[in-house]
């Protein structure tokens, strides 16, 4: 019997079990929003390769890359000429 149905049998639909989270009457696996994304096949293959080499799922790799990009964009831009300019 799969995990979902064993949770339902043991705890009912309104209780949490393992990695499953209940939202009202829905029994879902993850709390993060999901959406479909269409990407070129070559980019998907690259993501698969990167994810495998980094021991991540494709979703994990995408999240990692987005978080790293966000961190980089949150950093103040350094301007080497700003410290040497005079008024």
C-alpha positions, 0 to 999 in steps of 0.5 A: 500500500502506498504512503498516501493511503496508509496515512489516510487509514491511520490518521484520516484526511485532516492530519499530517503524515510524513512529508505530506501536508494537508490543506483543508480536505486536500492531501498534498505532498509539498507546500510549495506552489507548483507550475508548468514550465515550457523550456527548450529541450536542450536546456532541459537536458542541460538541467538534467546533467547539472542536477545529476552531477550536483546530486539534486533533482531538476527542481532542486537544481532550478531552485539552486540556480534561481537562489544564486542568481537572486543573491548575486542581484541583491549584492550592491554593484561594485564600481571601482571608479567610484572610490577614486573619483573626485568632485 
